[in-house]
Amino acid sequence: MPSEPTSAALPFVQLFTDGACSGNPGPGGWAYILRHPASGKAVEASGGEAESTNNRMELQALISGLEALKRRSDVEIITDSEYVARGCREWLPRWKKNGWRRREGKQLKPLKNEEHWRKLDELLAGHQVRFTVVRGHSGHPENERCDELAVEAARRFA
């Protein structure tokens, strides 16, 4: 019976992501760089929406980057968004358990960006992932490039 591939057998990729918004809400942009270190190949992509939020664009950057992967991979996700990293690592299991609602005090409230979180849950399950959080606007080359692409994408909707 074939077994699930081990992490050593999975191709390793780095996924750098960022989102931007001019106003919150306002015109938004997202971007990612997908790099395969073994071959040195990298792909950039970006897009946006006329009316969005920073958090929504951060989530869309990750969704779009994961959707670009053609097979199960070992993915290091590099983001400047604690919201995305903590959401994926810590909050998602509780939200799912609570029927896609978040706890606020003693009450369960609707989850913001639920459709994005549901899509991310589906995409993350197809890969072995880990998150690295970097400081935004601190000179990290790929983060700076993603920010530049995301801001440029948002301007197309301004």
MARSESE-360207 format. One record per residue: residue number from 1; residue in one letter; y, x, z of N, C-alpha, C in turn. Coordinates in nm, 3 decimals, always signed. Example, Ala and Ser with C-alpha at 12.3 -4.5 7.8 and 13.67 -1.06 7.14 Angstrom:
BEGIN
MIRO   i aa    n.yy    n.xx    n.zz   ca.yy   ca.xx   ca.zz    c.yy    c.xx    c.zz
MIRO   1  a  -0.569  +1.319  +0.780  -0.450  +1.230  +0.780  -0.330  +1.320  +0.780
MIRO   2  s  -0.225  +1.285  +0.708  -0.106  +1.367  +0.714  +0.003  +1.290  +0.787
END
This chain:
BEGIN
MIRO   i aa    n.yy    n.xx    n.zz   ca.yy   ca.xx   ca.zz    c.yy    c.xx    c.zz
MIRO   1  m  -0.117  +0.085  +0.000  +0.000  +0.000  +0.000  +0.125  +0.090  +0.000
MIRO   2  p  +0.219  +0.072  -0.095  +0.337  +0.158  -0.099  +0.426  +0.134  +0.022
MIRO   3  s  +0.482  +0.240  +0.071  +0.571  +0.227  +0.187  +0.716  +0.236  +0.142
MIRO   4  e  +0.805  +0.195  +0.229  +0.949  +0.203  +0.204  +0.988  +0.350  +0.192
MIRO   5  p  +1.071  +0.388  +0.094  +1.110  +0.528  +0.082  +1.183  +0.576  +0.207
MIRO   6  t  +1.159  +0.700  +0.244  +1.230  +0.757  +0.358  +1.369  +0.797  +0.314
MIRO   7  s  +1.456  +0.825  +0.412  +1.593  +0.861  +0.377  +1.596  +0.987  +0.291
MIRO   8  a  +1.501  +1.079  +0.311  +1.498  +1.201  +0.231  +1.472  +1.169  +0.084
MIRO   9  a  +1.402  +1.060  +0.056  +1.369  +1.023  -0.081  +1.482  +0.945  -0.149
MIRO  10  l  +1.575  +0.895  -0.072  +1.684  +0.815  -0.129  +1.794  +0.906  -0.183
MIRO  11  p  +1.855  +0.868  -0.296  +1.969  +0.947  -0.344  +2.087  +0.932  -0.247
MIRO  12  f  +2.154  +1.044  -0.220  +2.268  +1.043  -0.128  +2.397  +1.028  -0.208
MIRO  13  v  +2.480  +0.932  -0.166  +2.611  +0.913  -0.228  +2.717  +0.896  -0.119
MIRO  14  q  +2.838  +0.931  -0.154  +2.952  +0.908  -0.066  +3.039  +0.801  -0.131
MIRO  15  l  +3.080  +0.705  -0.049  +3.164  +0.595  -0.095  +3.293  +0.596  -0.014
MIRO  16  f  +3.402  +0.633  -0.079  +3.534  +0.636  -0.017  +3.604  +0.505  -0.055
MIRO  17  t  +3.664  +0.436  +0.043  +3.726  +0.307  +0.015  +3.863  +0.295  +0.081
MIRO  18  d  +3.947  +0.210  +0.021  +4.075  +0.177  +0.083  +4.128  +0.047  +0.024
MIRO  19  g  +4.208  -0.021  +0.103  +4.275  -0.142  +0.060  +4.422  -0.132  +0.092
MIRO  20  a  +4.503  -0.208  +0.020  +4.648  -0.206  +0.042  +4.702  -0.346  +0.016
MIRO  21  c  +4.812  -0.376  +0.081  +4.876  -0.505  +0.061  +5.027  -0.487  +0.073
MIRO  22  s  +5.101  -0.551  -0.015  +5.246  -0.548  -0.009  +5.289  -0.677  +0.058
MIRO  23  g  +5.308  -0.670  +0.189  +5.322  -0.790  +0.271  +5.183  -0.825  +0.319
MIRO  24  n  +5.174  -0.904  +0.421  +5.041  -0.938  +0.475  +5.045  -1.082  +0.526
MIRO  25  p  +5.024  -1.183  +0.440  +4.967  -1.173  +0.305  +5.071  -1.137  +0.200
MIRO  26  g  +5.015  -1.100  +0.084  +5.096  -1.063  -0.031  +5.007  -1.007  -0.139
MIRO  27  p  +5.066  -0.948  -0.242  +4.986  -0.886  -0.348  +4.901  -0.773  -0.288
MIRO  28  g  +4.773  -0.774  -0.321  +4.682  -0.677  -0.261  +4.606  -0.597  -0.365
MIRO  29  g  +4.564  -0.478  -0.323  +4.484  -0.391  -0.409  +4.375  -0.325  -0.329
MIRO  30  w  +4.267  -0.289  -0.398  +4.155  -0.218  -0.337  +4.112  -0.107  -0.432
MIRO  31  a  +4.045  -0.007  -0.377  +3.996  +0.102  -0.460  +3.878  +0.170  -0.392
MIRO  32  y  +3.795  +0.232  -0.475  +3.687  +0.315  -0.421  +3.663  +0.435  -0.512
MIRO  33  i  +3.607  +0.537  -0.452  +3.554  +0.653  -0.524  +3.409  +0.663  -0.482
MIRO  34  l  +3.321  +0.663  -0.577  +3.177  +0.677  -0.552  +3.137  +0.814  -0.604
MIRO  35  r  +3.087  +0.899  -0.513  +3.053  +1.036  -0.550  +2.905  +1.064  -0.522
MIRO  36  h  +2.841  +1.128  -0.618  +2.703  +1.174  -0.604  +2.711  +1.327  -0.588
MIRO  37  p  +2.711  +1.378  -0.463  +2.731  +1.522  -0.442  +2.632  +1.612  -0.515
MIRO  38  a  +2.508  +1.569  -0.530  +2.408  +1.654  -0.595  +2.443  +1.684  -0.740
MIRO  39  s  +2.503  +1.588  -0.810  +2.538  +1.610  -0.951  +2.687  +1.642  -0.968
MIRO  40  g  +2.767  +1.612  -0.865  +2.910  +1.631  -0.876  +2.981  +1.518  -0.947
MIRO  41  k  +2.906  +1.417  -0.990  +2.967  +1.304  -1.062  +3.041  +1.213  -0.965
MIRO  42  a  +3.154  +1.161  -1.012  +3.232  +1.067  -0.931  +3.289  +0.959  -1.022
MIRO  43  v  +3.299  +0.839  -0.967  +3.354  +0.725  -1.039  +3.462  +0.662  -0.952
MIRO  44  e  +3.575  +0.628  -1.012  +3.683  +0.559  -0.943  +3.694  +0.419  -1.000
MIRO  45  a  +3.729  +0.324  -0.915  +3.755  +0.188  -0.962  +3.857  +0.123  -0.868
MIRO  46  s  +3.930  +0.026  -0.920  +4.028  -0.046  -0.837  +4.049  -0.185  -0.896
MIRO  47  g  +4.111  -0.270  -0.816  +4.144  -0.404  -0.858  +4.234  -0.467  -0.754
MIRO  48  g  +4.261  -0.594  -0.770  +4.348  -0.657  -0.673  +4.355  -0.807  -0.689
MIRO  49  e  +4.442  -0.867  -0.608  +4.463  -1.012  -0.607  +4.611  -1.038  -0.586
MIRO  50  a  +4.658  -1.148  -0.640  +4.799  -1.185  -0.628  +4.836  -1.218  -0.483
MIRO  51  e  +4.745  -1.278  -0.408  +4.773  -1.320  -0.270  +4.654  -1.281  -0.184
MIRO  52  s  +4.674  -1.182  -0.097  +4.564  -1.133  -0.015  +4.616  -1.078  +0.116
MIRO  53  t  +4.527  -1.012  +0.191  +4.564  -0.945  +0.316  +4.506  -0.804  +0.315
MIRO  54  n  +4.557  -0.720  +0.404  +4.504  -0.584  +0.416  +4.355  -0.585  +0.443
MIRO  55  n  +4.312  -0.663  +0.542  +4.171  -0.665  +0.578  +4.083  -0.713  +0.463
MIRO  56  r  +4.128  -0.813  +0.393  +4.051  -0.866  +0.279  +4.035  -0.759  +0.171
MIRO  57  m  +4.139  -0.682  +0.145  +4.133  -0.576  +0.043  +4.044  -0.460  +0.089
MIRO  58  e  +4.048  -0.429  +0.218  +3.957  -0.325  +0.272  +3.812  -0.367  +0.250
MIRO  59  l  +3.782  -0.493  +0.279  +3.646  -0.545  +0.260  +3.607  -0.545  +0.112
MIRO  60  q  +3.699  -0.586  +0.026  +3.669  -0.591  -0.117  +3.640  -0.453  -0.174
MIRO  61  a  +3.711  -0.352  -0.125  +3.686  -0.214  -0.171  +3.541  -0.175  -0.143
MIRO  62  l  +3.494  -0.206  -0.023  +3.357  -0.172  +0.014  +3.256  -0.255  -0.066
MIRO  63  i  +3.282  -0.383  -0.080  +3.192  -0.469  -0.158  +3.180  -0.417  -0.301
MIRO  64  s  +3.292  -0.388  -0.364  +3.290  -0.341  -0.503  +3.218  -0.208  -0.517
MIRO  65  g  +3.239  -0.119  -0.421  +3.171  +0.010  -0.425  +3.020  -0.004  -0.410
MIRO  66  l  +2.977  -0.089  -0.317  +2.834  -0.109  -0.298  +2.772  -0.180  -0.418
MIRO  67  e  +2.846  -0.272  -0.479  +2.795  -0.342  -0.597  +2.775  -0.246  -0.715
MIRO  68  a  +2.848  -0.136  -0.716  +2.837  -0.039  -0.825  +2.708  +0.042  -0.818
MIRO  69  l  +2.643  +0.043  -0.702  +2.518  +0.119  -0.687  +2.405  +0.046  -0.758
MIRO  70  k  +2.328  +0.120  -0.836  +2.223  +0.059  -0.917  +2.087  +0.057  -0.846
MIRO  71  r  +2.072  +0.137  -0.739  +1.945  +0.138  -0.666  +1.970  +0.171  -0.520
MIRO  72  r  +1.869  +0.145  -0.438  +1.878  +0.173  -0.294  +1.918  +0.319  -0.274
MIRO  73  s  +2.016  +0.340  -0.187  +2.069  +0.475  -0.167  +2.097  +0.501  -0.019
MIRO  74  d  +2.110  +0.629  +0.012  +2.159  +0.675  +0.142  +2.310  +0.689  +0.123
MIRO  75  v  +2.388  +0.601  +0.186  +2.532  +0.593  +0.158  +2.613  +0.631  +0.281
MIRO  76  e  +2.699  +0.731  +0.264  +2.800  +0.760  +0.366  +2.927  +0.690  +0.321
MIRO  77  i  +2.972  +0.594  +0.401  +3.093  +0.519  +0.370  +3.208  +0.581  +0.448
MIRO  78  i  +3.308  +0.628  +0.375  +3.423  +0.693  +0.437  +3.543  +0.600  +0.419
MIRO  79  t  +3.597  +0.553  +0.530  +3.705  +0.455  +0.529  +3.808  +0.490  +0.636
MIRO  80  d  +3.928  +0.439  +0.619  +4.028  +0.453  +0.726  +4.041  +0.322  +0.803
MIRO  81  s  +3.951  +0.228  +0.777  +3.958  +0.096  +0.839  +3.857  +0.081  +0.953
MIRO  82  e  +3.908  +0.082  +1.075  +3.821  +0.055  +1.192  +3.766  -0.087  +1.182
MIRO  83  y  +3.848  -0.178  +1.129  +3.806  -0.318  +1.111  +3.677  -0.325  +1.030
MIRO  84  v  +3.672  -0.254  +0.919  +3.553  -0.255  +0.833  +3.436  -0.185  +0.902
MIRO  85  a  +3.459  -0.066  +0.954  +3.351  +0.012  +1.015  +3.293  -0.060  +1.137
MIRO  86  r  +3.378  -0.104  +1.228  +3.329  -0.172  +1.347  +3.268  -0.307  +1.312
MIRO  87  g  +3.330  -0.376  +1.215  +3.275  -0.503  +1.172  +3.132  -0.488  +1.122
MIRO  88  c  +3.108  -0.389  +1.039  +2.975  -0.367  +0.983  +2.876  -0.316  +1.087
MIRO  89  r  +2.921  -0.223  +1.172  +2.831  -0.161  +1.270  +2.805  -0.248  +1.392
MIRO  90  e  +2.909  -0.316  +1.441  +2.899  -0.382  +1.571  +2.906  -0.534  +1.566
MIRO  91  w  +2.999  -0.587  +1.489  +3.028  -0.730  +1.499  +2.938  -0.817  +1.414
MIRO  92  l  +2.896  -0.769  +1.298  +2.816  -0.851  +1.206  +2.693  -0.916  +1.271
MIRO  93  p  +2.611  -0.841  +1.345  +2.493  -0.906  +1.405  +2.529  -1.024  +1.496
MIRO  94  r  +2.637  -1.011  +1.574  +2.679  -1.121  +1.663  +2.730  -1.240  +1.583
MIRO  95  w  +2.809  -1.211  +1.479  +2.862  -1.320  +1.398  +2.749  -1.399  +1.335
MIRO  96  k  +2.650  -1.329  +1.283  +2.535  -1.398  +1.222  +2.462  -1.483  +1.326
MIRO  97  k  +2.439  -1.424  +1.443  +2.370  -1.495  +1.552  +2.447  -1.620  +1.593
MIRO  98  n  +2.579  -1.614  +1.586  +2.666  -1.726  +1.624  +2.701  -1.817  +1.507
MIRO  99  g  +2.619  -1.814  +1.401  +2.643  -1.902  +1.287  +2.767  -1.865  +1.208
MIRO 100  w  +2.792  -1.733  +1.195  +2.908  -1.681  +1.123  +3.040  -1.725  +1.186
MIRO 101  r  +3.038  -1.729  +1.319  +3.160  -1.756  +1.396  +3.182  -1.642  +1.493
MIRO 102  r  +3.308  -1.624  +1.534  +3.343  -1.518  +1.628  +3.379  -1.580  +1.763
MIRO 103  r  +3.351  -1.504  +1.866  +3.381  -1.551  +1.999  +3.526  -1.517  +2.033
MIRO 104  e  +3.597  -1.619  +2.080  +3.734  -1.600  +2.128  +3.740  -1.666  +2.264
MIRO 105  g  +3.738  -1.582  +2.367  +3.725  -1.635  +2.503  +3.587  -1.696  +2.517
MIRO 106  k  +3.582  -1.822  +2.557  +3.453  -1.890  +2.573  +3.418  -1.977  +2.454
MIRO 107  q  +3.505  -1.973  +2.351  +3.483  -2.060  +2.235  +3.442  -1.979  +2.112
MIRO 108  l  +3.370  -2.045  +2.023  +3.338  -1.986  +1.894  +3.438  -2.039  +1.791
MIRO 109  k  +3.498  -1.948  +1.717  +3.600  -1.983  +1.618  +3.552  -1.943  +1.479
MIRO 110  p  +3.610  -2.005  +1.376  +3.572  -1.966  +1.240  +3.599  -1.817  +1.216
MIRO 111  l  +3.513  -1.756  +1.141  +3.524  -1.614  +1.108  +3.620  -1.596  +0.991
MIRO 112  k  +3.719  -1.509  +1.008  +3.810  -1.480  +0.898  +3.736  -1.397  +0.793
MIRO 113  n  +3.763  -1.423  +0.668  +3.700  -1.351  +0.556  +3.548  -1.366  +0.555
MIRO 114  e  +3.501  -1.483  +0.597  +3.357  -1.505  +0.610  +3.280  -1.475  +0.481
MIRO 115  e  +3.334  -1.519  +0.366  +3.260  -1.496  +0.241  +3.245  -1.347  +0.212
MIRO 116  h  +3.345  -1.268  +0.248  +3.336  -1.122  +0.229  +3.232  -1.062  +0.324
MIRO 117  w  +3.232  -1.106  +0.449  +3.136  -1.053  +0.546  +2.992  -1.091  +0.509
MIRO 118  r  +2.973  -1.212  +0.459  +2.838  -1.254  +0.416  +2.790  -1.167  +0.299
MIRO 119  k  +2.878  -1.141  +0.203  +2.844  -1.057  +0.089  +2.813  -0.915  +0.135
MIRO 120  l  +2.894  -0.863  +0.226  +2.869  -0.729  +0.278  +2.736  -0.721  +0.350
MIRO 121  d  +2.704  -0.822  +0.428  +2.577  -0.825  +0.499  +2.461  -0.811  +0.400
MIRO 122  e  +2.470  -0.885  +0.292  +2.367  -0.881  +0.187  +2.360  -0.742  +0.122
MIRO 123  l  +2.475  -0.685  +0.088  +2.479  -0.555  +0.020  +2.435  -0.440  +0.111
MIRO 124  l  +2.479  -0.442  +0.236  +2.443  -0.335  +0.330  +2.292  -0.330  +0.353
MIRO 125  a  +2.228  -0.447  +0.351  +2.084  -0.452  +0.375  +2.005  -0.378  +0.266
MIRO 126  g  +2.065  -0.359  +0.150  +1.996  -0.292  +0.041  +2.006  -0.141  +0.042
MIRO 127  h  +2.071  -0.086  +0.143  +2.093  +0.059  +0.148  +2.079  +0.109  +0.291
MIRO 128  q  +2.065  +0.239  +0.302  +2.074  +0.305  +0.432  +2.218  +0.354  +0.443
MIRO 129  v  +2.293  +0.305  +0.540  +2.436  +0.337  +0.545  +2.477  +0.396  +0.679
MIRO 130  r  +2.582  +0.474  +0.672  +2.650  +0.521  +0.792  +2.799  +0.527  +0.759
MIRO 131  f  +2.880  +0.512  +0.862  +3.025  +0.507  +0.844  +3.090  +0.630  +0.904
MIRO 132  t  +3.188  +0.681  +0.832  +3.275  +0.787  +0.881  +3.417  +0.731  +0.870
MIRO 133  v  +3.487  +0.725  +0.983  +3.625  +0.675  +0.983  +3.720  +0.794  +0.985
MIRO 134  v  +3.812  +0.795  +0.889  +3.913  +0.901  +0.881  +4.049  +0.839  +0.909
MIRO 135  r  +4.144  +0.922  +0.949  +4.280  +0.872  +0.969  +4.346  +0.851  +0.834
MIRO 136  g  +4.406  +0.735  +0.816  +4.477  +0.708  +0.692  +4.604  +0.790  +0.683
MIRO 137  h  +4.644  +0.823  +0.563  +4.768  +0.896  +0.536  +4.775  +1.028  +0.614
MIRO 138  s  +4.661  +1.094  +0.623  +4.656  +1.220  +0.699  +4.618  +1.338  +0.609
MIRO 139  g  +4.624  +1.318  +0.478  +4.595  +1.428  +0.387  +4.450  +1.438  +0.342
MIRO 140  h  +4.364  +1.342  +0.381  +4.226  +1.342  +0.334  +4.230  +1.312  +0.184
MIRO 141  p  +4.185  +1.405  +0.097  +4.207  +1.389  -0.048  +4.154  +1.259  -0.108
MIRO 142  e  +4.031  +1.222  -0.077  +3.975  +1.100  -0.135  +4.039  +0.976  -0.078
MIRO 143  n  +4.072  +0.978  +0.051  +4.140  +0.863  +0.110  +4.279  +0.847  +0.050
MIRO 144  e  +4.348  +0.956  +0.029  +4.481  +0.950  -0.032  +4.471  +0.897  -0.175
MIRO 145  r  +4.369  +0.940  -0.250  +4.351  +0.894  -0.388  +4.319  +0.744  -0.391
MIRO 146  c  +4.231  +0.700  -0.300  +4.199  +0.557  -0.294  +4.323  +0.477  -0.259
MIRO 147  d  +4.404  +0.526  -0.167  +4.528  +0.457  -0.130  +4.621  +0.447  -0.251
MIRO 148  e  +4.634  +0.556  -0.325  +4.719  +0.557  -0.445  +4.669  +0.453  -0.545
MIRO 149  l  +4.540  +0.448  -0.570  +4.483  +0.351  -0.665  +4.501  +0.207  -0.616
MIRO 150  a  +4.481  +0.185  -0.485  +4.493  +0.050  -0.429  +4.638  +0.001  -0.435
MIRO 151  v  +4.732  +0.087  -0.402  +4.874  +0.050  -0.408  +4.914  +0.019  -0.552
MIRO 152  e  +4.867  +0.102  -0.645  +4.895  +0.080  -0.787  +4.838  -0.055  -0.834
MIRO 153  a  +4.717  -0.087  -0.788  +4.654  -0.215  -0.824  +4.734  -0.333  -0.767
MIRO 154  a  +4.781  -0.319  -0.643  +4.859  -0.427  -0.580  +4.991  -0.449  -0.655
MIRO 155  r  +5.050  -0.342  -0.703  +5.179  -0.353  -0.775  +5.166  -0.434  -0.902
MIRO 156  r  +5.048  -0.435  -0.961  +5.027  -0.514  -1.085  +5.043  -0.664  -1.059
MIRO 157  f  +5.032  -0.702  -0.931  +5.042  -0.844  -0.895  +5.175  -0.880  -0.830
MIRO 158  a  +5.260  -0.780  -0.808  +5.388  -0.803  -0.740  +5.489  -0.870  -0.832
END
